């Protein structure tokens, strides 16, 4: 009597995250960096005893220092080569079992050259040559999902739980919060099409100054010259203008405010990251996809037929910004202000 054929042994273990030392490559975009934090915290929650590190551009070092539970932060700059990373004494001594990355670049190449046992990324064609374990990416039909799902779905594929409220709590820093302090960020590093009009910003500032008795700081983009923020400051002498030397260096200032009002930009996400209630003004972007994380935050958008176009420069007439009137913005800002003031 013949015996049934035995079940073949799998060629490799099922998809998962293996090893006790995990290195997480930070996305270069600031909004994606903020959206990836819950996924990183999910690893720490699931593996409390593991060694967990981040490799990031040096401009993000201060940002990742605000995220609790990291054992090491490895940085590089625009001039750093993979060879230099590999020869760094501090990095040579470290033993990493697995690396997670989201995009091509120095981190992906570093994982490959370091010969990490597991190199995990979404199974995109441009990432496969650095990957040992490609993770299938799903695009379910239906309404657009928030970008945070891009990172959380990855963890779920590795059987790491993500439905934990603590993963989404703000990363608070030790900065006193001033109850009447409002941060205003009128300039966007995403392009001029993401900026609201100067005249309407002036109306919002006067509302906050006169009706709320607020102290306002206008925050400009780093390394910028003539911007909307500088023009707004010139027209609003009762407000202070500050220009941080880097986006990450703005974190203590953002954390000191009771409220941030900002156009769609990296600054609105950094404000939400440190727990400051934020009202974000959206134009050509889709807030259902990239609004600031957190229930304490709000957004305003006047929907027009050509949005979301996602363009940095409007080829038409800036209708998504021109049709967003100050009353719409004031209503949301005042509602959030009264919530904060109790």
C-alpha positions in Angstrom: 0.0 0.0 0.0 1.5 3.3 -1.1 2.0 6.0 1.5 0.9 9.6 0.9 3.7 12.0 -0.1 5.0 13.9 2.8 4.4 17.6 3.0 7.4 19.4 1.7 9.4 21.6 4.1 9.1 25.3 3.5 12.1 26.9 1.8 12.0 29.7 4.3 10.0 30.6 7.4 6.7 32.4 7.0 6.8 36.2 6.5 7.5 37.9 9.8 10.0 40.0 11.7 12.8 37.9 13.1 15.8 38.6 15.3 16.4 40.7 18.4 18.0 43.8 16.8 15.9 45.8 14.4 17.0 48.9 12.4 14.2 51.1 11.0 15.0 53.4 8.1 13.3 56.8 8.5 11.4 58.2 5.5 13.0 61.4 4.1 9.8 63.3 3.9 8.8 65.0 7.1 5.1 64.1 6.9 6.0 60.4 6.2 8.4 60.5 9.1 5.5 61.6 11.4 3.2 59.0 9.8 5.8 56.2 10.3 6.1 56.8 14.1 3.1 54.6 15.1 4.5 51.7 13.1 7.9 52.1 14.8 6.1 52.2 18.2 4.2 49.1 17.3 7.5 47.2 17.0 8.6 48.4 20.4 5.2 47.5 21.9 5.3 44.0 20.4 9.0 43.4 21.2 9.8 45.2 24.5 13.1 43.5 24.9 14.5 44.0 21.4 17.2 46.4 20.4 15.5 49.0 18.2 17.3 51.7 16.2 16.6 54.3 13.6 18.8 55.3 10.7 17.9 58.8 9.4 19.3 61.9 7.8 21.0 64.1 10.3 18.4 66.8 9.9 15.9 64.4 11.5 18.0 63.5 14.5 16.3 65.8 17.0 12.9 64.6 15.7 13.7 60.9 16.4 15.0 61.8 19.8 11.5 62.7 20.8 10.3 59.1 20.1 10.6 57.0 23.3 12.0 53.5 23.3 14.9 53.8 20.8 18.3 52.3 21.6 20.3 54.0 18.9 19.9 56.7 16.2 22.3 56.4 13.3 22.6 59.5 11.1 24.0 60.4 7.8 24.2 63.6 5.7 24.1 64.4 2.0 27.9 63.7 1.7 27.9 60.4 3.6 28.8 57.3 1.6 27.8 53.8 2.4 31.5 53.0 2.8 31.8 55.6 5.5 28.8 54.3 7.4 30.2 50.7 7.2 33.5 51.9 8.6 32.1 53.9 11.5 33.5 52.3 14.7 30.1 52.8 16.5 28.3 51.1 13.7 30.9 48.3 13.2 30.4 47.2 16.8 26.6 47.0 16.5 24.9 43.8 15.5 21.6 44.2 13.5 19.5 41.2 12.5 16.8 43.0 10.5 16.3 46.2 8.6 13.0 47.8 7.5 13.1 50.5 4.8 10.5 52.3 2.6 12.5 53.9 -0.2 15.7 53.5 -2.1 18.7 55.4 -0.9 21.6 55.1 1.5 19.8 53.2 4.2 18.6 50.4 1.7 22.1 50.1 0.4 23.6 50.1 3.9 21.3 47.2 4.9 22.4 45.3 1.8 26.1 45.9 2.1 26.0 45.1 5.9 24.4 41.8 4.8 21.6 41.9 7.3 19.9 38.6 7.6 16.5 40.2 7.0 15.9 43.2 4.8 12.2 44.1 4.6 10.4 46.5 2.3 7.3 46.6 0.2 7.6 44.5 -2.9 8.1 47.3 -5.3 10.3 46.8 -8.3 12.7 49.5 -7.4 13.3 48.1 -3.9 13.6 44.3 -4.7 17.4 44.3 -5.3 18.0 45.3 -1.6 15.2 43.1 -0.1 15.3 39.6 1.3 11.7 39.6 2.4 9.3 41.6 0.2 6.1 42.5 1.9 2.9 42.5 -0.3 1.2 45.8 -0.5 -2.6 46.0 -0.7 -4.6 48.8 -2.3 -8.2 48.0 -1.2 -11.0 49.5 -3.3 -13.0 52.3 -1.7 -12.2 55.8 -0.2 -8.6 56.9 0.1 -6.9 55.7 3.3 -4.7 58.0 5.4 -1.0 57.6 4.7 -0.4 56.2 8.1 -2.0 53.0 6.9 0.9 52.6 4.4 3.2 52.0 7.4 0.7 50.2 9.7 -0.3 47.7 7.1 3.3 46.7 6.7 3.5 45.8 10.4 0.2 43.9 10.2 1.7 41.8 7.4 4.5 40.9 9.9 1.9 39.9 12.6 2.7 43.0 14.7 -0.4 44.4 16.4 -1.2 48.0 15.5 -4.6 48.6 17.1 -3.2 50.1 20.3 -4.2 53.7 21.2 -0.8 54.4 22.8 0.9 54.1 19.4 -0.8 57.3 18.3 -0.2 59.5 21.4 1.8 62.6 20.8 5.6 62.6 21.5 5.7 65.2 24.2 8.8 67.1 24.9 9.9 69.0 28.0 8.7 72.5 27.0 6.2 74.6 29.0 3.0 75.2 27.1 1.8 78.8 27.1 -2.0 78.9 27.3 -2.4 82.0 25.1 0.4 81.3 22.6 -0.5 80.7 19.0 1.9 79.6 16.3 1.0 80.7 12.7 2.8 79.0 9.8 1.7 80.7 6.5 4.6 79.4 4.3 4.7 75.9 2.8 7.7 73.9 1.8 5.4 72.0 -0.6 5.2 74.9 -3.0 3.3 78.2 -3.5 0.1 76.4 -4.5 -0.3 75.3 -0.9 -0.2 78.8 0.5 -3.3 80.9 1.4 -3.6 84.6 0.7 -1.8 87.3 2.6 -5.0 89.4 3.1 -6.9 86.6 4.6 -4.1 85.6 6.9 -4.1 89.2 8.2 -7.8 88.8 9.1 -7.1 85.6 11.1 -4.3 87.2 12.9 -6.4 90.2 13.9 -9.1 87.9 15.1 -6.7 86.0 17.3 -5.1 89.2 18.6 -8.3 91.1 19.3 -10.9 88.5 20.2 -8.7 85.9 21.8 -6.0 88.1 23.3 -3.5 85.7 21.9 0.3 86.1 21.7 1.2 85.2 18.1 4.5 83.9 16.7 4.8 83.7 13.0 7.1 80.8 12.1 9.0 81.0 8.8 10.6 78.2 6.8 14.3 77.7 7.4 16.8 79.0 4.9 14.2 81.0 3.0 14.4 84.6 1.9 11.3 86.6 1.0 8.4 84.5 2.0 4.7 84.9 2.8 5.7 84.6 6.5 8.0 87.6 6.3 5.4 89.6 4.4 2.7 88.7 7.0 5.1 89.8 9.8 5.7 93.1 8.1 2.0 93.8 8.0 1.4 92.5 11.6 3.8 94.3 13.9 2.1 92.9 17.0 3.4 89.5 16.0 6.8 88.1 16.5 8.6 86.4 13.5 10.9 83.5 14.1 12.9 81.5 11.5 14.3 78.3 12.9 17.6 77.1 11.4 16.0 73.8 10.6 12.6 72.2 10.7 13.6 69.9 13.6 14.8 72.9 15.6 11.2 74.3 15.5 9.9 71.4 17.7 10.4 73.2 21.1 8.7 76.4 19.7 5.8 74.4 18.3 5.5 72.5 21.6 5.2 75.8 23.5 2.0 76.8 21.8 -1.6 76.2 22.8 -2.6 76.2 19.1 -0.9 76.1 15.7 -2.6 77.4 12.6 -0.7 76.3 9.5 -1.0 75.7 5.8 -0.4 72.2 4.5 3.4 71.8 5.2 5.9 69.9 7.2 5.4 72.3 10.1 1.8 71.3 10.6 2.8 67.7 11.0 5.6 68.5 13.3 3.2 70.5 15.4 0.8 67.6 15.7 3.8 65.3 16.5 4.6 67.2 19.7 1.0 67.4 20.8 0.0 70.9 19.9 -3.6 71.1 18.6 -3.3 72.1 15.0 -5.6 73.5 12.3 -4.2 72.8 8.9 -5.3 74.7 5.7 -5.5 72.4 2.7 -5.5 73.3 -0.9 -4.2 71.0 -3.7 -3.5 68.1 -1.3 -6.0 65.5 0.0 -6.6 65.9 3.8 -8.2 62.4 3.9 -4.7 61.1 2.8 -2.3 63.4 4.6 -4.0 65.4 7.3 -2.0 65.8 10.6 -2.4 62.7 12.8 -4.5 62.9 15.9 -8.2 63.6 16.9 -7.2 66.9 18.5 -6.3 68.3 15.1 -8.5 69.8 12.4 -8.3 70.8 8.8 -10.1 73.3 6.6 -10.5 72.9 2.8 -12.8 74.4 0.2 -13.2 71.5 -2.2 -12.9 72.5 -5.9 -13.3 70.4 -9.1 -9.5 70.2 -9.8 -8.4 69.1 -6.4 -6.5 67.1 -5.3 -3.9 67.9 -7.9 -0.9 67.6 -5.6 1.0 70.2 -7.7 3.5 72.5 -6.2 2.7 75.2 -8.8 -0.9 75.9 -9.8 -1.4 75.8 -13.6 -4.8 77.5 -13.3 -6.0 80.3 -11.0 -5.3 79.1 -7.4 -9.0 78.5 -7.0 -8.6 76.0 -4.1 -6.9 78.8 -2.1 -8.9 81.8 -3.4 -12.3 80.1 -2.6 -11.2 79.3 0.9 -12.5 82.4 2.7 -11.5 83.7 6.0 -14.9 83.0 7.6 -14.5 79.2 7.0 -11.0 79.3 8.5 -12.1 81.5 11.4 -15.0 79.2 12.3 -12.7 76.2 12.7 -9.9 78.2 14.4 -12.3 79.7 17.0 -14.0 76.3 17.7 -10.6 74.8 18.4 -9.6 77.8 20.5 -12.6 77.5 22.7 -12.0 73.7 23.1 -8.5 74.4 24.3 -9.4 77.2 26.6 -12.2 75.1 28.2 
